[in-house]
Amino acid sequence: MTDFRLTPQHTEGDLALAHIAGELDLTTAPLLRAQALALIEQGHRHLILDLSAVTFCDSSGFNALIGILRCAKTADGTLVLAAVPDRLQRMLHLTGLNTLLPAHPTAAHALVAHTRSPDTATA
């Protein structure tokens, strides 16, 4: 079994920050998607995924991120990535998805950017 964990670090109002650890592959991508969508269904329509501990990501993991983005947008929310590993960052740039999935160097940077964004400010 492939190692994977999604751990909510911060859930406040309509925002959730989750730390992802392990591999994102054919086995774990459905878990990532299901757990992230559960956060959206709980009212946390703005997601920040901290990928600092992701050790591998194949096309299944990449597609899970796209699916999470679609669901967040359907809920009038956002998906932001933090601490994206180099290989995944290159995949995002090569496919042009870096324009749809904003990334920050750290989760702390993403949280600050979220609180300053007029589009995601909570009431």
Phi and psi in degrees as GROMACS dihedral restraints (atoms count N, CA, C in turn):
[ dihedral_restraints ]
;  ai    aj    ak    al  type     phi  dphi    fc
    3     4     5     6     1   -76.8    20    10
    4     5     6     7     1   140.8    20    10
    6     7     8     9     1   -75.9    20    10
    7     8     9    10     1   128.4    20    10
    9    10    11    12     1  -156.0    20    10
   10    11    12    13     1   138.4    20    10
   12    13    14    15     1  -146.5    20    10
   13    14    15    16     1   137.4    20    10
   15    16    17    18     1  -118.2    20    10
   16    17    18    19     1   117.7    20    10
   18    19    20    21     1  -121.7    20    10
   19    20    21    22     1   112.7    20    10
   21    22    23    24     1   -62.2    20    10
   22    23    24    25     1   128.0    20    10
   24    25    26    27     1  -103.3    20    10
   25    26    27    28     1   -28.7    20    10
   27    28    29    30     1  -152.5    20    10
   28    29    30    31     1   121.3    20    10
   30    31    32    33     1  -134.0    20    10
   31    32    33    34     1   111.1    20    10
   33    34    35    36     1  -141.4    20    10
   34    35    36    37     1   122.7    20    10
   36    37    38    39     1    58.4    20    10
   37    38    39    40     1  -128.2    20    10
   39    40    41    42     1   -94.2    20    10
   40    41    42    43     1    14.3    20    10
   42    43    44    45     1  -113.5    20    10
   43    44    45    46     1   138.0    20    10
   45    46    47    48     1  -134.5    20    10
   46    47    48    49     1   134.3    20    10
   48    49    50    51     1  -110.9    20    10
   49    50    51    52     1   124.3    20    10
   51    52    53    54     1  -124.5    20    10
   52    53    54    55     1   137.4    20    10
   54    55    56    57     1   -94.4    20    10
   55    56    57    58     1   126.3    20    10
   57    58    59    60     1  -106.3    20    10
   58    59    60    61     1   131.9    20    10
   60    61    62    63     1  -132.4    20    10
   61    62    63    64     1   143.5    20    10
   63    64    65    66     1   104.9    20    10
   64    65    66    67     1  -153.2    20    10
   66    67    68    69     1  -102.6    20    10
   67    68    69    70     1   141.6    20    10
   69    70    71    72     1  -109.8    20    10
   70    71    72    73     1   103.6    20    10
   72    73    74    75     1  -143.2    20    10
   73    74    75    76     1  -168.4    20    10
   75    76    77    78     1   -55.6    20    10
   76    77    78    79     1   -34.6    20    10
   78    79    80    81     1   -77.8    20    10
   79    80    81    82     1   -40.9    20    10
   81    82    83    84     1   -96.6    20    10
   82    83    84    85     1   -19.4    20    10
   84    85    86    87     1   -55.7    20    10
   85    86    87    88     1   -43.5    20    10
   87    88    89    90     1   -61.6    20    10
   88    89    90    91     1   -34.1    20    10
   90    91    92    93     1   -66.6    20    10
   91    92    93    94     1   -44.5    20    10
   93    94    95    96     1   -57.1    20    10
   94    95    96    97     1   -50.5    20    10
   96    97    98    99     1   -61.2    20    10
   97    98    99   100     1   -48.0    20    10
   99   100   101   102     1   -62.5    20    10
  100   101   102   103     1   -43.1    20    10
  102   103   104   105     1   -71.8    20    10
  103   104   105   106     1   -36.6    20    10
  105   106   107   108     1   -68.6    20    10
  106   107   108   109     1   -40.9    20    10
  108   109   110   111     1   -66.5    20    10
  109   110   111   112     1   -32.0    20    10
  111   112   113   114     1   -63.0    20    10
  112   113   114   115     1   -39.0    20    10
  114   115   116   117     1   -62.0    20    10
  115   116   117   118     1   -42.8    20    10
  117   118   119   120     1   -62.1    20    10
  118   119   120   121     1   -45.0    20    10
  120   121   122   123     1   -63.7    20    10
  121   122   123   124     1   -25.0    20    10
  123   124   125   126     1   -81.1    20    10
  124   125   126   127     1     2.3    20    10
  126   127   128   129     1   102.7    20    10
  127   128   129   130     1     0.3    20    10
  129   130   131   132     1   -93.1    20    10
  130   131   132   133     1    76.5    20    10
  132   133   134   135     1   -76.4    20    10
  133   134   135   136     1   -15.3    20    10
  135   136   137   138     1  -103.9    20    10
  136   137   138   139     1   115.4    20    10
  138   139   140   141     1  -112.7    20    10
  139   140   141   142     1   137.9    20    10
  141   142   143   144     1  -118.1    20    10
  142   143   144   145     1   121.4    20    10
  144   145   146   147     1  -106.5    20    10
  145   146   147   148     1   116.0    20    10
  147   148   149   150     1   -86.1    20    10
  148   149   150   151     1   110.7    20    10
  150   151   152   153     1  -100.4    20    10
  151   152   153   154     1    16.7    20    10
  153   154   155   156     1   -59.2    20    10
  154   155   156   157     1   -27.3    20    10
  156   157   158   159     1  -105.7    20    10
  157   158   159   160     1    15.7    20    10
  159   160   161   162     1   -78.9    20    10
  160   161   162   163     1   123.4    20    10
  162   163   164   165     1   -96.7    20    10
  163   164   165   166     1   -17.2    20    10
  165   166   167   168     1  -160.9    20    10
  166   167   168   169     1   143.4    20    10
  168   169   170   171     1  -145.9    20    10
  169   170   171   172     1   119.0    20    10
  171   172   173   174     1  -102.4    20    10
  172   173   174   175     1  -169.7    20    10
  174   175   176   177     1   -63.3    20    10
  175   176   177   178     1   -28.6    20    10
  177   178   179   180     1   -65.9    20    10
  178   179   180   181     1   -42.7    20    10
  180   181   182   183     1   -66.1    20    10
  181   182   183   184     1   -40.4    20    10
  183   184   185   186     1   -60.8    20    10
  184   185   186   187     1   -45.0    20    10
  186   187   188   189     1   -65.9    20    10
  187   188   189   190     1   -33.6    20    10
  189   190   191   192     1   -62.8    20    10
  190   191   192   193     1   -41.5    20    10
  192   193   194   195     1   -61.6    20    10
  193   194   195   196     1   -40.5    20    10
  195   196   197   198     1   -64.7    20    10
  196   197   198   199     1   -41.5    20    10
  198   199   200   201     1   -64.2    20    10
  199   200   201   202     1   -39.3    20    10
  201   202   203   204     1   -65.1    20    10
  202   203   204   205     1   -41.5    20    10
  204   205   206   207     1   -58.7    20    10
  205   206   207   208     1   -46.3    20    10
  207   208   209   210     1   -59.3    20    10
  208   209   210   211     1   -44.4    20    10
  210   211   212   213     1   -67.4    20    10
  211   212   213   214     1   -39.0    20    10
  213   214   215   216     1   -62.3    20    10
  214   215   216   217     1   -43.8    20    10
  216   217   218   219     1   -63.9    20    10
  217   218   219   220     1   -38.9    20    10
  219   220   221   222     1   -60.7    20    10
  220   221   222   223     1   -32.6    20    10
  222   223   224   225     1   -89.4    20    10
  223   224   225   226     1    15.9    20    10
  225   226   227   228     1    57.8    20    10
  226   227   228   229     1    37.5    20    10
  228   229   230   231     1  -117.6    20    10
  229   230   231   232     1  -165.4    20    10
  231   232   233   234     1  -138.8    20    10
  232   233   234   235     1   159.2    20    10
  234   235   236   237     1  -127.1    20    10
  235   236   237   238     1   125.2    20    10
  237   238   239   240     1  -126.2    20    10
  238   239   240   241     1   141.2    20    10
  240   241   242   243     1  -104.6    20    10
  241   242   243   244     1   151.4    20    10
  243   244   245   246     1  -135.1    20    10
  244   245   246   247     1   145.6    20    10
  246   247   248   249     1    51.5    20    10
  247   248   249   250     1    51.2    20    10
  249   250   251   252     1   -72.3    20    10
  250   251   252   253     1   126.4    20    10
  252   253   254   255     1   -59.6    20    10
  253   254   255   256     1   150.5    20    10
  255   256   257   258     1   -51.9    20    10
  256   257   258   259     1   -46.4    20    10
  258   259   260   261     1   -62.6    20    10
  259   260   261   262     1   -42.5    20    10
  261   262   263   264     1   -68.7    20    10
  262   263   264   265     1   -37.5    20    10
  264   265   266   267     1   -60.1    20    10
  265   266   267   268     1   -42.1    20    10
  267   268   269   270     1   -63.8    20    10
  268   269   270   271     1   -41.1    20    10
  270   271   272   273     1   -61.2    20    10
  271   272   273   274     1   -41.9    20    10
  273   274   275   276     1   -62.8    20    10
  274   275   276   277     1   -42.3    20    10
  276   277   278   279     1   -68.7    20    10
  277   278   279   280     1   -43.9    20    10
  279   280   281   282     1   -62.0    20    10
  280   281   282   283     1   -35.1    20    10
  282   283   284   285     1   -89.9    20    10
  283   284   285   286     1    -9.8    20    10
  285   286   287   288     1    82.6    20    10
  286   287   288   289     1     1.3    20    10
  288   289   290   291     1   -73.7    20    10
  289   290   291   292     1   -11.0    20    10
  291   292   293   294     1   -62.5    20    10
  292   293   294   295     1   -20.1    20    10
  294   295   296   297     1   -77.7    20    10
  295   296   297   298     1   -22.5    20    10
  297   298   299   300     1   -98.9    20    10
  298   299   300   301     1   -26.5    20    10
  300   301   302   303     1  -115.2    20    10
  301   302   303   304     1    87.7    20    10
  303   304   305   306     1   -62.7    20    10
  304   305   306   307     1   145.8    20    10
  306   307   308   309     1  -128.5    20    10
  307   308   309   310     1   144.6    20    10
  309   310   311   312     1  -121.1    20    10
  310   311   312   313     1   154.3    20    10
  312   313   314   315     1   -64.4    20    10
  313   314   315   316     1   -29.7    20    10
  315   316   317   318     1  -143.2    20    10
  316   317   318   319     1   164.9    20    10
  318   319   320   321     1   -64.2    20    10
  319   320   321   322     1   -36.3    20    10
  321   322   323   324     1   -61.8    20    10
  322   323   324   325     1   -42.2    20    10
  324   325   326   327     1   -61.7    20    10
  325   326   327   328     1   -41.9    20    10
  327   328   329   330     1   -64.4    20    10
  328   329   330   331     1   -39.9    20    10
  330   331   332   333     1   -63.7    20    10
  331   332   333   334     1   -43.5    20    10
  333   334   335   336     1   -63.0    20    10
  334   335   336   337     1   -45.0    20    10
  336   337   338   339     1   -61.9    20    10
  337   338   339   340     1   -37.8    20    10
  339   340   341   342     1   -63.9    20    10
  340   341   342   343     1   -44.4    20    10
  342   343   344   345     1   -69.6    20    10
  343   344   345   346     1   -23.6    20    10
  345   346   347   348     1   -90.3    20    10
  346   347   348   349     1   -11.7    20    10
  348   349   350   351     1   -80.4    20    10
  349   350   351   352     1   124.6    20    10
  351   352   353   354     1   -66.5    20    10
  352   353   354   355     1   -24.5    20    10
  354   355   356   357     1   -73.8    20    10
  355   356   357   358     1   -23.7    20    10
  357   358   359   360     1  -119.2    20    10
  358   359   360   361     1     7.3    20    10
  360   361   362   363     1   -61.5    20    10
  361   362   363   364     1   133.7    20    10
  363   364   365   366     1   -88.1    20    10
  364   365   366   367     1   150.0    20    10
